[in-house]
Each structure stands twice: as C-alpha cells, then as structure tokens.
Amino acid sequence: MAVDANRFKELFGSFPTPVWIITAVDEDGEPRGFTCNALSAVSADPPLLLFCVDKRSQTLPALVRSGGFVVHVLAEGAHEASEVFAGKSEGKFTGRRWLPSAVAGGAPVLPDLALGYAECALVQRVEAGDHWICVGRVDGSAVFPRDPLLYHRRSYSVWRPAGALTGTSG
C-alpha cells in the first residue's frame, strides 16, 4: 500500500505516545507554544534531546530567536491544554499559570500541566522535509509524581503501571 500523508499519520497514530508542549518567548517577551509528539532523548553526556517542529509553526521563530525553550511532558488531566496548544489560537496562555524559566531565556514553565519538564538551550537545527529537527541541551529540569498523558488513535488516555492497576508489582 502506498504511503501518503494520511497513511503515514495512521501508522504513527497506531501506537501510544507521550504528549509534549514546547514553549518559548518571542521578541516581545510574549509566550509561545505548541503540542508535540515527536521527541526523543539523544545523549546523556551532555544531556541532549530532540524534537520535530513543522516549518509553519507560529512558535518556531520565537524558539530560534530566543535560543531557549522548555519541553513539558504532559500529565493526566492536561488533555485540554494539549488541544489548545495544538491549534493556532493566540490565546494559548490565557488563564494558565506559567513561570519564566531562569535558564531557558525566560521560556514559559507550565508546572500545573506537566509530570516533568526540561529547560533547554537550542544547540542545533536540521532541516527534514516539512519539519525542522531541533536539538536542545537540557540545562534544568523537574519531575513530579504524576501519571503521564498518552495519545493514541486520536484519543487521550493515562498510563499506569500494571502493578498500580492490580495492586501487584509485576
């Protein structure tokens, strides 16, 4: 079967993925952000991660200009934020508590939505089709005792270890 854009999306939508929001500030200090599901650890020494961003992203210019960004892995209950940040609206941060990162150029930290976040410096960009692959050095992070939000076949769910569901450890 031929692999067009719809088949490609169907393929990658067929397995659950974590949901990420990536934030930065624009040249006027305004917060920007988008939902991402293409992110990976690259290296532990130095600590590097990568994510992919559409070339048409409204957040991309802010990310490149500022050179700093925050990656948030979303926690249970953050599916509404994921939907908002996946859109093109200007009011993504309206009514949301955020704090400026001290180590990622003031990029917004969204502690209420995340089970963890990484404060990063942009160290490399690689053009790849209709996206950019962005590599970031992790300069700060936090992790919270929450369950992760997952996305699978256009639906959200929460992952819990089998032991947590059954009361066993296996």
N, C-alpha and C positions, 0 to 999 in steps of 0.2 A: 504494500500500500504506500502511495506517495506521502511524503511528509511536508504538508503545507503548514502555515502558521497555526491553524486550528488543531491539526493533528499533534503538532509539537506541544501546544498548550494542554491538550488532553493527556498526552504522555506524562508531562511533568506535574499535572494535576492529579494523577492517579496514585500518588503516594503522599503521605502527610509530611508537611514541612513546618518548621517554626515560622513565626511571623515576626518581622522586624520593622521598626520605624527608625529611619535615619534622619537626623536633624542637623541643621547648620544655621548660621545667621547671614543675612545678605549685607550689602554695602551700607545700608541704612541702619543696621543692627536689628532688623526685623527677623523673627524666627521663620524658618522654612523647614519642611519635612515631607517625607514620602514613605509609603509602605513598601517593604522589600521582602522577597522570599528567596533571593539568590545571594547567599552569604556563606562564607567558609573561613575556617581558621587556615592560616598559611604556614606560620612559623612560631615556635615557642621562644626562640632566641635569635633575633629580637622578636617580641610578640607582635605578629602581623596578622591581619585579617583582610579579606577581600569581599567586595560586594559588586553587583552589577546594577547599573542605573541607565534607564532609557535616555538617549540623547536629547529627547524633547522634554525631559523633566524640568519643572519650574524650580526645583531645588538645586539642580546641578550647577548653575552659575554661582550661587551662594557658596556651595561646597568648595568649588575650585578657587574662588576668590579668597575665601577665609582660610582655606587650608586646614581647617579643623572641623570635626563632626563628632556626633555621638550616635552610637548604634545601641538600640534598645531591643532586647528580646522580650516580646510581649507576654504578659501573664494572663491567667484566667480572668475573664471579665473585661478584657481590653478589645474585644472584637468590634465594638462601635468605633473606637479610635482607629483601628485598622482600616475600616471602611472609609472614614473621613479622610485619613491621610493617603488613601489610595486614589482619591479624587483630585480635582483641580481647583477646589474652592480656596479662596484667600483667607477664610476664617478658621483654618485648621486648629489654631491655638486658642481660639476664643473660648473662655470659660475653663481652660485647662491650666493647672498649676505646673509651672516649669521654673527651673533654676538655671542660670548661666553657668556653663562649665568653666572652671578655673584653669583647666589645662587644654581645652579644645577650642580656644578662640571665642569663648562665650556661647558656643552652641548650646541649644536648649537640652536640659536633662529633664526627663519626664518620669520621676521616681514613682508616681502613683500607678503607672501603666506597666511597669517592667518587672520581670523577675531578675533582670540584671542589665547592666549597660556597660559599654566600653567607650571611653573618651579617647579620641584618636586624632592623629595628625596625618593628613594625606601625603603619602610618600611617592606614589606612582599612579599613572593612569595609562591604560592600554585600550585602544580602540578595538571593538569586536562587533562587527555587524551594526545593528541599530542601537547598540549599548556601549557604554564605557565600563571597563573593569577597573575599579578603584581599589588600591591597596592602601591600608592605613596601619600606622604603628599605634599600638594601644599604650597610652601614657597614663591611664587611670581607669578604674573600674569599681563596680559594686555588684553584689549579688544578694538577693532577698529570698526568704523561704516561701516561695510561691510556686504554683504549678504552671507549666508552660501552655500557652495558647497554640493550637495547631490549625493548619488549613489543609483541607482535603476535599477534592471534588466540589469546590465552590461552597464549602461549609466549614464552620469553625467547630472545634472540639477541644477538650483538655486532655492532656496525657497525665496519667497517674501510674506509677509502677504497679505491677501485678500484686505485690505484697500489700500495697495500700488499699487495693480493692477487695482483697480476700482476707486480709488480716494475717497473711503469712509473709515469709521473707524470701519467696522464690519465684 
